[in-house]
Amino acid sequence: MRAGERIHTEIDIDGSAVERIRHACYGDDEQQEHRYPSREQNKP
């Protein structure tokens, strides 16, 4: 899971790409959404 975390961090900077990577890494859109309730919402 280290490789996935590394990509997640690099893409996290983009923000927009982070969603695309999530779909490719997890593949489960529904589960992914439940696990990550939009990080942007937590943004100040």
N, CA, C and O atoms as a GROMACS GRO file, in nm:
protein
  176
    1MET      N    1   0.086  -0.122   0.000
    1MET     CA    2   0.000   0.000   0.000
    1MET      C    3   0.089   0.125   0.000
    1MET      O    4   0.039   0.237  -0.012
    2ARG      N    5   0.217   0.106   0.014
    2ARG     CA    6   0.306   0.222   0.017
    2ARG      C    7   0.304   0.292  -0.120
    2ARG      O    8   0.299   0.415  -0.127
    3ALA      N    9   0.307   0.215  -0.224
    3ALA     CA   10   0.308   0.275  -0.359
    3ALA      C   11   0.182   0.359  -0.378
    3ALA      O   12   0.188   0.470  -0.432
    4GLY      N   13   0.069   0.307  -0.334
    4GLY     CA   14  -0.057   0.382  -0.350
    4GLY      C   15  -0.053   0.511  -0.269
    4GLY      O   16  -0.098   0.616  -0.316
    5GLU      N   17   0.002   0.503  -0.147
    5GLU     CA   18   0.008   0.625  -0.065
    5GLU      C   19   0.097   0.730  -0.132
    5GLU      O   20   0.065   0.849  -0.132
    6ARG      N   21   0.206   0.684  -0.186
    6ARG     CA   22   0.299   0.780  -0.249
    6ARG      C   23   0.226   0.855  -0.361
    6ARG      O   24   0.234   0.978  -0.369
    7ILE      N   25   0.157   0.782  -0.447
    7ILE     CA   26   0.085   0.846  -0.558
    7ILE      C   27  -0.023   0.939  -0.503
    7ILE      O   28  -0.043   1.050  -0.552
    8HIS      N   29  -0.091   0.892  -0.400
    8HIS     CA   30  -0.200   0.972  -0.342
    8HIS      C   31  -0.146   1.108  -0.298
    8HIS      O   32  -0.209   1.212  -0.322
    9THR      N   33  -0.029   1.108  -0.232
    9THR     CA   34   0.028   1.233  -0.184
    9THR      C   35   0.066   1.324  -0.301
    9THR      O   36   0.037   1.444  -0.301
   10GLU      N   37   0.132   1.266  -0.399
   10GLU     CA   38   0.175   1.348  -0.514
   10GLU      C   39   0.054   1.408  -0.585
   10GLU      O   40   0.056   1.525  -0.623
   11ILE      N   41  -0.049   1.330  -0.604
   11ILE     CA   42  -0.168   1.380  -0.674
   11ILE      C   43  -0.248   1.472  -0.582
   11ILE      O   44  -0.314   1.564  -0.630
   12ASP      N   45  -0.241   1.448  -0.453
   12ASP     CA   46  -0.317   1.531  -0.358
   12ASP      C   47  -0.290   1.679  -0.383
   12ASP      O   48  -0.378   1.763  -0.367
   13ILE      N   49  -0.167   1.712  -0.423
   13ILE     CA   50  -0.133   1.852  -0.448
   13ILE      C   51  -0.222   1.909  -0.559
   13ILE      O   52  -0.264   2.024  -0.553
   14ASP      N   53  -0.250   1.826  -0.658
   14ASP     CA   54  -0.334   1.872  -0.769
   14ASP      C   55  -0.478   1.888  -0.723
   14ASP      O   56  -0.543   1.988  -0.753
   15GLY      N   57  -0.526   1.790  -0.650
   15GLY     CA   58  -0.664   1.800  -0.600
   15GLY      C   59  -0.760   1.741  -0.701
   15GLY      O   60  -0.838   1.652  -0.669
   16SER      N   61  -0.755   1.792  -0.822
   16SER     CA   62  -0.848   1.744  -0.925
   16SER      C   63  -0.808   1.602  -0.969
   16SER      O   64  -0.893   1.517  -0.991
   17ALA      N   65  -0.679   1.580  -0.980
   17ALA     CA   66  -0.631   1.448  -1.022
   17ALA      C   67  -0.649   1.346  -0.910
   17ALA      O   68  -0.661   1.226  -0.935
   18VAL      N   69  -0.651   1.393  -0.788
   18VAL     CA   70  -0.664   1.301  -0.673
   18VAL      C   71  -0.788   1.214  -0.690
   18VAL      O   72  -0.785   1.095  -0.658
   19GLU      N   73  -0.896   1.272  -0.739
   19GLU     CA   74  -1.020   1.194  -0.757
   19GLU      C   75  -0.998   1.085  -0.863
   19GLU      O   76  -1.043   0.972  -0.847
   20ARG      N   77  -0.930   1.119  -0.970
   20ARG     CA   78  -0.907   1.022  -1.078
   20ARG      C   79  -0.819   0.909  -1.026
   20ARG      O   80  -0.843   0.792  -1.056
   21ILE      N   81  -0.718   0.943  -0.950
   21ILE     CA   82  -0.628   0.839  -0.897
   21ILE      C   83  -0.706   0.747  -0.803
   21ILE      O   84  -0.689   0.625  -0.806
   22ARG      N   85  -0.792   0.805  -0.722
   22ARG     CA   86  -0.871   0.725  -0.628
   22ARG      C   87  -0.950   0.618  -0.705
   22ARG      O   88  -0.953   0.501  -0.667
   23HIS      N   89  -1.012   0.659  -0.812
   23HIS     CA   90  -1.093   0.564  -0.890
   23HIS      C   91  -1.003   0.452  -0.945
   23HIS      O   92  -1.042   0.336  -0.948
   24ALA      N   93  -0.885   0.488  -0.987
   24ALA     CA   94  -0.794   0.388  -1.046
   24ALA      C   95  -0.737   0.298  -0.935
   24ALA      O   96  -0.720   0.178  -0.955
   25CYS      N   97  -0.709   0.357  -0.820
   25CYS     CA   98  -0.651   0.278  -0.709
   25CYS      C   99  -0.758   0.190  -0.645
   25CYS      O  100  -0.737   0.070  -0.626
   26TYR      N  101  -0.870   0.248  -0.610
   26TYR     CA  102  -0.976   0.173  -0.541
   26TYR      C  103  -1.069   0.106  -0.642
   26TYR      O  104  -1.104  -0.011  -0.627
   27GLY      N  105  -1.108   0.180  -0.743
   27GLY     CA  106  -1.197   0.121  -0.844
   27GLY      C  107  -1.342   0.125  -0.797
   27GLY      O  108  -1.434   0.125  -0.879
   28ASP      N  109  -1.364   0.128  -0.667
   28ASP     CA  110  -1.503   0.133  -0.616
   28ASP      C  111  -1.546   0.277  -0.597
   28ASP      O  112  -1.504   0.342  -0.501
   29ASP      N  113  -1.628   0.327  -0.686
   29ASP     CA  114  -1.673   0.466  -0.673
   29ASP      C  115  -1.757   0.483  -0.547
   29ASP      O  116  -1.735   0.575  -0.468
   30GLU      N  117  -1.853   0.393  -0.529
   30GLU     CA  118  -1.942   0.406  -0.413
   30GLU      C  119  -1.862   0.395  -0.283
   30GLU      O  120  -1.873   0.481  -0.196
   31GLN      N  121  -1.782   0.291  -0.272
   31GLN     CA  122  -1.706   0.273  -0.148
   31GLN      C  123  -1.608   0.389  -0.130
   31GLN      O  124  -1.591   0.440  -0.020
   32GLN      N  125  -1.545   0.430  -0.239
   32GLN     CA  126  -1.449   0.540  -0.231
   32GLN      C  127  -1.516   0.664  -0.176
   32GLN      O  128  -1.460   0.733  -0.091
   33GLU      N  129  -1.636   0.692  -0.224
   33GLU     CA  130  -1.706   0.812  -0.178
   33GLU      C  131  -1.735   0.803  -0.029
   33GLU      O  132  -1.722   0.901   0.044
   34HIS      N  133  -1.773   0.685   0.016
   34HIS     CA  134  -1.804   0.668   0.158
   34HIS      C  135  -1.677   0.684   0.241
   34HIS      O  136  -1.680   0.743   0.350
   35ARG      N  137  -1.568   0.633   0.191
   35ARG     CA  138  -1.442   0.641   0.267
   35ARG      C  139  -1.391   0.786   0.266
   35ARG      O  140  -1.340   0.836   0.367
   36TYR      N  141  -1.404   0.852   0.153
   36TYR     CA  142  -1.355   0.990   0.144
   36TYR      C  143  -1.472   1.085   0.113
   36TYR      O  144  -1.501   1.110  -0.004
   37PRO      N  145  -1.537   1.136   0.214
   37PRO     CA  146  -1.649   1.229   0.194
   37PRO      C  147  -1.601   1.366   0.146
   37PRO      O  148  -1.620   1.466   0.215
   38SER      N  149  -1.539   1.370   0.031
   38SER     CA  150  -1.493   1.499  -0.025
   38SER      C  151  -1.403   1.572   0.073
   38SER      O  152  -1.451   1.632   0.170
   39ARG      N  153  -1.275   1.568   0.049
   39ARG     CA  154  -1.181   1.637   0.139
   39ARG      C  155  -1.201   1.790   0.123
   39ARG      O  156  -1.182   1.865   0.218
   40GLU      N  157  -1.238   1.833   0.005
   40GLU     CA  158  -1.256   1.977  -0.018
   40GLU      C  159  -1.355   2.037   0.082
   40GLU      O  160  -1.340   2.152   0.122
   41GLN      N  161  -1.454   1.959   0.122
   41GLN     CA  162  -1.554   2.012   0.216
   41GLN      C  163  -1.486   2.052   0.347
   41GLN      O  164  -1.526   2.150   0.410
   42ASN      N  165  -1.385   1.977   0.387
   42ASN     CA  166  -1.316   2.010   0.512
   42ASN      C  167  -1.224   2.130   0.496
   42ASN      O  168  -1.184   2.193   0.594
   43LYS      N  169  -1.193   2.162   0.373
   43LYS     CA  170  -1.104   2.278   0.349
   43LYS      C  171  -1.167   2.405   0.405
   43LYS      O  172  -1.288   2.423   0.396
   44PRO      N  173  -1.088   2.491   0.461
   44PRO     CA  174  -1.140   2.617   0.520
   44PRO      C  175  -1.191   2.713   0.414
   44PRO      O  176  -1.237   2.822   0.448
   0.00000   0.00000   0.00000
